[in-house]
Amino acid sequence: MKGSCAAAVAVEAFLSAPGPLLDLRSPLEFERGHIPGATNLPLFSDEERAAVGTSYRQQGRAEAVQLGLTYVGPRLERLGQELTAQLRGWDGQTQLRLHCWRGGLRSGSVAWLAGVLELPTLLLEGGYKRYRGWALAQFELAWPLRLLAGRTGTGKTDLLHAMAARGEAMLDLEGLANHRGSSFGGLGLPPQPSCEHYENRLALALWQQRQARAIWLEAESVQVGRCRIPAGLWRQMKAAPAVEISRPLAERIERLVKVYGALGQEPLRQATERIGRRLGPERTSAALAAINSQDWAGACAQMLDYYDRCYDHELQRSRAETSGGASAAAQAGLALVPRLDLTGLDDRQAAELLIAAT
């Protein structure tokens, strides 16, 4: 049997091609970071990959290849079935998109098997290593960023999604990080990605909106939970124009209760205790008492009193140092347009007002 020769293409052509995207690296490699949307179809387990690498270093390439064949040989039938299943339901113009770390033996071997099975296949030139270089380079490109600033509870993330529903480009820094910011940000959300995978997500999301006249994103601090905004993107955020939105305290509390009230007492208690030293004993005691009595609005009010003070402090510091800024945005010295009052507006109405105002 003879497999067909699969074409290897550059990153953007690979990303643009239709078809299932299969990452052939080991599970641990995949977990550290991968191309968003990829499915892990590991040729080797983590232990097998380590053994093959050791064999290569100590005994040479030929011995390492033989060891790899020992591992993979018994699984060829199952691997072929999995490759065939990946294309089931796609049209005849679709290709399997395959890659490994550097576009070497792993992807080449699976491409050979796909060719034997007469499955159309596309390879990523340079593998995942090449994608990583491409991803990091995206943050050094100039992007038409527009920032949305505002106090905690003003509904910035909801507003971004409402704007996206109306055709505006946006980058959800918190959503891609699985974290809402603050001590409470990870509650009720999946585990955060690694910093490497966060960068991968951000880079692809930016590139997918490369034709946009403006890309809206929230004025965040440089750290979103354990994920860090890449330096190149952060520099552009510091120079980007921003719009500050505001809502009455009662509306902000209502929004926060909808998000956090359903999480229950224990997660909220733990999150409050984590920032107890910053809240101070009086505010911490009042917040915990409200949580214990399931007075979610009262607990949120205590938190907002603290976060609003932080907001005002950063705003004053930023104005003194850089003539503008707010909240997390204040760390970046952002020049704000006059505040946009969203009192009484739902997310749809707020999005329409913001779009019209800008």
C-alpha positions in Angstrom: 0.0 0.0 0.0 1.2 3.5 -0.8 0.0 6.6 1.0 -0.5 9.9 -0.9 1.8 12.9 -0.2 -0.1 15.5 1.9 0.6 19.2 1.3 2.1 21.3 4.1 0.9 24.9 4.3 1.6 28.0 6.3 -0.4 28.9 9.5 -3.0 31.1 8.1 -3.8 28.8 5.1 -4.0 25.9 7.6 -6.4 27.9 9.9 -8.6 29.0 7.0 -9.0 25.5 5.5 -12.2 23.6 6.3 -12.1 20.3 8.1 -11.4 18.7 11.5 -8.2 19.9 13.2 -6.3 17.1 14.8 -3.4 17.6 17.2 -1.2 14.5 17.3 1.0 15.5 20.2 0.8 13.8 23.6 -2.0 14.7 26.1 0.4 16.7 28.3 1.7 18.7 25.3 -1.9 19.4 24.3 -2.9 20.5 27.8 -0.2 23.0 28.0 -1.5 24.7 24.9 -3.0 24.0 21.5 -4.6 25.6 18.5 -8.2 26.5 19.6 -10.7 24.1 18.2 -8.3 21.2 17.9 -9.0 17.7 19.0 -6.3 15.7 20.6 -5.5 12.4 18.8 -2.2 11.5 20.4 0.1 9.2 18.5 1.9 8.5 21.8 0.9 8.6 25.4 3.0 11.0 27.6 5.1 8.0 28.9 5.6 6.7 25.4 6.7 10.1 24.1 9.2 10.4 26.9 10.6 6.9 26.2 11.0 7.6 22.5 12.7 10.9 23.3 15.1 9.2 25.7 15.8 6.5 23.1 16.6 9.2 20.4 19.0 11.0 22.7 20.8 7.8 23.9 20.6 5.4 21.0 19.9 7.5 17.9 17.1 8.1 15.5 16.8 4.5 14.1 16.3 3.0 17.5 13.8 5.7 18.5 11.8 5.1 15.3 11.7 1.3 16.0 10.5 2.0 19.5 7.8 4.3 18.2 6.6 1.6 15.7 6.4 -0.9 18.6 4.0 1.5 20.4 1.9 2.5 17.4 1.8 -0.7 15.3 -0.8 -2.4 17.4 -3.0 0.7 17.3 -3.0 1.3 13.5 -6.4 -0.2 12.9 -8.0 1.9 15.7 -6.1 5.0 14.5 -7.4 4.5 10.9 -10.9 4.2 12.2 -10.6 7.4 14.2 -9.3 9.3 11.2 -12.1 8.0 9.0 -14.7 8.9 11.7 -13.4 12.5 11.9 -14.4 13.2 8.3 -17.9 11.6 8.6 -20.5 14.2 8.0 -18.2 16.6 6.2 -18.5 17.4 2.5 -16.2 16.0 -0.2 -14.1 19.2 -0.2 -13.0 18.8 3.4 -9.5 17.7 4.5 -8.1 16.3 7.7 -5.9 19.0 9.2 -3.0 17.4 11.0 -0.1 18.7 13.0 2.4 17.7 15.7 5.1 19.7 17.4 7.4 20.6 14.5 5.7 19.0 11.5 7.9 15.9 11.7 7.5 12.1 12.0 4.3 12.1 14.0 2.3 14.1 11.6 4.1 12.6 8.6 3.3 9.1 9.8 -0.4 9.8 10.4 -0.6 11.6 7.0 0.8 8.4 5.4 -1.9 6.3 7.1 -4.6 8.8 6.0 -3.2 8.6 2.4 -3.5 4.8 2.5 -7.1 5.2 3.5 -7.6 7.8 0.7 -8.5 10.5 3.2 -7.7 14.0 2.0 -5.1 15.5 4.4 -3.5 18.9 5.0 -0.4 19.4 7.2 0.7 22.5 9.2 4.2 23.5 8.0 6.4 23.7 11.0 3.7 22.2 13.3 2.5 23.7 16.6 5.9 25.4 17.1 5.2 27.5 14.0 1.7 28.3 15.3 3.1 29.6 18.6 5.5 31.9 16.8 2.6 33.1 14.6 0.4 33.6 17.7 2.9 35.7 19.6 3.5 37.8 16.5 -0.2 38.8 16.4 0.2 40.9 19.5 2.9 43.0 17.9 0.6 43.9 15.0 -1.5 47.2 15.2 -5.1 46.5 16.1 -7.9 49.1 16.2 -8.8 48.6 19.9 -11.6 50.4 21.7 -11.9 49.8 25.4 -15.0 49.6 27.6 -14.4 50.8 31.2 -16.7 51.0 34.2 -17.2 50.0 37.8 -17.8 46.5 38.9 -21.4 45.4 38.1 -22.0 47.9 35.2 -22.3 44.9 32.9 -19.3 45.4 30.6 -19.0 41.8 29.5 -22.7 41.5 28.8 -22.6 44.8 26.8 -19.7 43.5 24.7 -21.7 40.4 23.8 -24.7 42.5 23.0 -22.6 44.6 20.7 -21.2 41.5 19.0 -24.7 40.3 18.4 -25.2 43.6 16.4 -22.1 43.0 14.2 -19.5 44.8 16.2 -16.1 43.1 16.7 -15.1 42.4 20.3 -12.5 40.4 22.2 -13.7 38.8 25.5 -10.6 38.9 27.7 -12.5 37.4 30.6 -14.4 34.8 28.7 -11.2 33.5 27.0 -9.6 33.3 30.4 -12.6 31.6 32.1 -12.4 34.3 34.8 -14.4 37.5 35.6 -11.6 39.2 37.5 -11.4 39.8 41.2 -11.4 37.3 44.0 -14.8 36.1 42.9 -13.9 35.9 39.2 -13.4 32.1 38.9 -16.6 31.1 40.8 -18.9 28.8 38.7 -16.6 28.8 35.7 -14.4 26.0 34.2 -10.7 25.9 35.1 -8.6 28.6 33.6 -6.4 27.8 30.6 -2.6 28.0 30.9 -1.1 31.3 30.0 0.2 29.7 26.8 -3.2 28.6 25.8 -4.7 31.9 26.7 -2.3 33.6 24.3 -3.4 31.0 21.6 -7.0 31.9 22.2 -6.4 35.7 22.1 -4.3 35.5 18.9 -6.8 33.5 17.0 -9.7 35.7 18.1 -7.9 38.8 17.0 -6.9 37.3 13.7 -10.5 36.3 13.0 -11.5 39.9 13.3 -8.7 41.3 11.2 -11.1 43.2 8.9 -12.9 45.0 11.7 -12.9 48.8 11.8 -12.8 48.6 15.7 -12.4 45.8 18.2 -14.0 46.4 21.5 -12.6 44.8 24.7 -13.0 45.4 28.4 -10.5 47.6 30.2 -8.8 44.9 32.3 -5.8 44.8 34.5 -2.9 43.0 33.0 -3.7 39.8 35.0 -7.0 38.1 34.5 -7.0 35.5 37.2 -3.8 33.5 36.6 -3.8 34.4 32.9 -1.7 37.4 31.8 -2.5 39.7 28.9 0.4 39.5 26.4 2.8 42.4 26.6 2.2 43.5 23.0 -1.6 43.6 23.4 -1.3 45.3 26.8 0.8 48.1 25.3 -1.8 48.8 22.7 -4.5 48.7 25.4 -2.6 51.5 27.2 -2.8 53.7 24.2 -6.4 52.8 23.1 -9.4 55.2 23.5 -11.9 54.1 26.0 -15.6 54.7 26.8 -16.6 54.6 30.5 -20.1 53.3 31.3 -22.1 53.9 34.5 -25.2 52.5 36.2 -26.9 53.2 39.5 -25.8 51.2 42.5 -29.1 49.4 42.7 -28.8 48.2 39.1 -25.2 47.1 39.7 -26.1 45.1 42.7 -29.0 43.4 40.9 -26.7 42.3 38.1 -24.1 40.9 40.5 -26.8 39.0 42.4 -27.9 37.3 39.2 -24.3 36.2 38.5 -23.2 35.2 42.0 -26.4 34.6 44.0 -26.9 31.1 42.6 -23.5 29.9 43.6 -24.4 29.3 47.3 -22.9 30.3 50.6 -19.6 28.4 50.8 -17.9 29.6 47.6 -18.8 33.2 48.3 -17.7 32.9 51.9 -14.3 31.5 50.9 -13.8 34.2 48.3 -14.7 36.9 50.8 -12.3 35.5 53.3 -9.5 35.4 50.7 -9.6 39.2 50.5 -10.5 39.8 54.1 -7.3 41.7 54.8 -8.0 44.1 51.9 -11.7 44.5 52.9 -10.9 45.2 56.5 -12.4 43.6 59.6 -15.6 45.6 59.6 -16.5 45.2 56.0 -15.5 41.5 56.0 -17.7 40.8 59.0 -20.7 42.6 57.4 -20.2 40.7 54.1 -19.9 37.3 55.9 -23.0 38.0 58.0 -25.0 38.8 54.8 -23.7 35.7 53.1 -24.7 33.6 56.1 -28.2 35.0 56.0 -28.3 34.6 52.2 -28.7 38.3 51.8 -26.9 38.4 48.5 -27.7 42.0 47.8 -26.2 43.0 51.2 -23.1 41.0 50.5 -22.7 42.6 47.1 -23.1 46.1 48.5 -20.2 45.5 50.9 -18.0 44.2 48.0 -18.9 47.2 45.8 -18.1 49.6 48.6 -14.5 48.2 48.6 -14.2 47.9 44.8 -15.6 51.4 44.2 -13.0 52.8 46.5 -10.3 51.0 44.6 -11.8 52.3 41.3 -11.8 55.9 42.6 -8.2 55.6 43.8 -7.0 54.3 40.5 -8.9 56.9 38.6 -7.4 59.8 40.7 -3.9 58.3 40.4 -4.2 57.9 36.6 -5.5 61.4 36.1 -2.6 62.7 38.1 0.0 60.7 36.1 -1.5 60.3 32.6 -4.5 62.7 32.3 -7.1 59.9 32.3 -8.1 56.4 33.2 -10.5 54.3 35.2 -10.6 51.1 37.2 -8.4 48.4 35.7 -8.2 50.7 32.7 -6.6 53.3 35.0 -3.5 51.1 35.2 -3.1 51.6 31.5 -3.6 55.4 31.6 -6.5 55.3 29.2 -8.1 58.6 27.9 -11.8 58.3 28.6 -14.6 60.0 26.7 -17.4 61.4 28.9 -19.2 58.8 30.8 -22.1 57.0 29.1 -25.1 56.7 31.5 -26.9 53.4 31.0 -29.5 53.8 33.7 -32.6 51.7 33.1 -31.3 50.3 29.8 -31.1 46.5 29.1 -28.1 45.1 27.2 -29.7 45.5 23.8 -30.6 49.1 24.4 -27.2 49.9 25.9 -25.4 48.3 22.9 -27.4 50.4 20.5 -26.7 53.6 22.5 -22.9 52.8 22.6 -22.8 52.0 18.9 -24.6 55.3 18.1 -22.4 57.3 20.4 -19.1 56.0 18.9 
